[in-house]
Amino acid sequence: MSNAIFFNTYKLKTGASEPGFLLAIEKLINEIVSKQKGYVSCKLLAQGDERADFAVFDTMDDLNAFLESSQNDMNEFAEEFYSFIDLDTCKSYIYSVEKSF
């Protein structure tokens, strides 16, 4: 089976603290996302004022289980992370890895 990727793009709210945002996403990844079944890694990307993050899971089943549990349980770490995000700019994508080189 191939890995599954959860890829998100967004901008921070006007006036949001960059250090505060970085701490919030680090806490969310370390306390919640990294403890999910099949979690492999997560990266945060930046270009200008746009941010992107992607989490890699072992399988699509693992990713789907994570997404389902996330929708049913808005925890304090997710709430803090989302408090920095301009939700009108947020786009999410799910990919499977077709080939690695």
C-alpha positions as CSV (number, residue, x, y, z in Angstrom):
1,M,0.0,0.0,0.0
2,S,1.1,3.5,-0.6
3,N,1.3,6.4,1.9
4,A,-1.5,8.9,2.2
5,I,-1.0,12.7,2.4
6,F,-3.3,15.3,4.1
7,F,-2.2,18.6,2.5
8,N,-3.6,22.0,3.6
9,T,-3.0,25.5,2.4
10,Y,-4.0,28.7,4.3
11,K,-3.1,32.2,5.4
12,L,-2.8,33.4,8.9
13,K,-5.3,35.9,10.2
14,T,-4.2,39.6,9.9
15,G,-2.0,40.4,12.9
16,A,-1.5,36.8,14.0
17,S,1.7,36.2,15.8
18,E,4.1,34.0,13.8
19,P,5.8,32.6,16.9
20,G,2.5,31.9,18.5
21,F,1.3,30.1,15.4
22,L,4.5,28.0,15.2
23,L,4.1,27.0,18.8
24,A,0.4,26.1,18.3
25,I,1.1,23.9,15.3
26,E,4.0,22.2,17.1
27,K,1.8,21.4,20.1
28,L,-1.0,20.1,17.8
29,I,1.4,17.8,15.9
30,N,3.3,16.6,19.0
31,E,0.3,16.1,21.3
32,I,-2.4,14.8,18.9
33,V,-1.4,14.2,15.2
34,S,1.8,12.3,15.9
35,K,0.0,9.9,18.3
36,Q,-2.4,8.7,15.6
37,K,-2.2,5.2,14.1
38,G,-0.1,5.2,11.0
39,Y,1.4,8.7,11.4
40,V,4.7,9.1,9.6
41,S,5.6,12.8,9.5
42,C,4.5,16.3,9.1
43,K,6.0,19.3,7.4
44,L,5.1,23.0,7.5
45,L,5.8,25.1,4.4
46,A,5.8,28.8,3.7
47,Q,5.8,31.1,0.7
48,G,5.2,34.8,1.3
49,D,2.0,35.0,3.5
50,E,0.7,31.6,2.5
51,R,1.3,28.5,4.6
52,A,1.0,24.8,3.8
53,D,1.3,21.8,5.9
54,F,1.1,18.1,5.1
55,A,0.9,15.0,7.2
56,V,2.0,11.6,5.9
57,F,0.2,8.5,7.1
58,D,1.1,4.8,6.4
59,T,-2.3,4.1,4.6
60,M,-5.4,5.9,3.4
61,D,-7.3,4.0,6.1
62,D,-5.1,5.5,8.8
63,L,-5.6,9.0,7.4
64,N,-9.3,8.6,7.1
65,A,-9.5,7.3,10.7
66,F,-7.5,10.4,11.8
67,L,-9.8,12.8,9.8
68,E,-12.9,11.1,11.3
69,S,-11.7,11.4,14.8
70,S,-10.6,15.0,14.3
71,Q,-14.1,16.0,13.2
72,N,-15.6,14.4,16.2
73,D,-13.2,15.8,18.8
74,M,-12.1,19.5,18.6
75,N,-9.4,19.5,21.3
76,E,-7.7,22.4,22.9
77,F,-4.6,22.0,20.6
78,A,-6.7,22.2,17.4
79,E,-8.7,25.1,18.7
80,E,-5.5,27.1,19.4
81,F,-4.1,26.2,16.0
82,Y,-7.3,27.2,14.2
83,S,-7.4,30.5,16.1
84,F,-4.4,31.7,14.0
85,I,-5.9,30.6,10.6
86,D,-8.0,32.7,8.2
87,L,-10.5,29.9,7.6
88,D,-11.7,31.6,4.4
89,T,-8.3,30.9,2.8
90,C,-8.1,27.2,4.0
91,K,-8.1,24.5,1.4
92,S,-7.5,20.8,2.1
93,Y,-6.5,17.9,-0.2
94,I,-6.1,14.2,0.3
95,Y,-3.5,12.4,-1.9
96,S,-2.2,8.9,-2.1
97,V,1.5,8.5,-3.0
98,E,1.7,7.2,-6.6
99,K,5.4,6.8,-6.8
100,S,8.5,7.7,-4.8
101,F,11.8,8.4,-6.4
